[in-house]
């Protein structure tokens, strides 16, 4: 192998290592994300985590006492949807900033064939390229 080719190979390896570390850091950031949003009527505040599950529900004032059950439920769902949208937006921004492919980004499908969790956790080439189970592991 010529020295120029070796230099290019070494440069590619170094770039890969930097990208891998950036994606590991991004994945760790995404895993700890949460967002809190308030309904437009101000009656409900909901906090959700990365998986979209609520981790907090607050009624910042006594407005809920004058609401019907249906109106209160609508406020809860509205606040939950808003907080989920915030988490998704933040997660996408973090992954895109790290150089990853985010939702809605055109891809040639190469990353769809790669199990990024296995790649980032040091899996073997066979594990990284193994087909994923339907409905199985996510990428981040």
Buried (B, 14 or more C-beta within 10 A) or exposed (E): EEEEEEEEEEEEEEEEEEEBEBBBEBBEBBEEBBBBBBBEBEBBBBBBBBEEEBEEEEBEEEBBEEBEEEBBEBBBEBBBBBBBEBBBEBBBEBBBEBEBBBEEEEEEEEBEEBBBBBBBEEBEEEEBEBEBEEEEEEBB
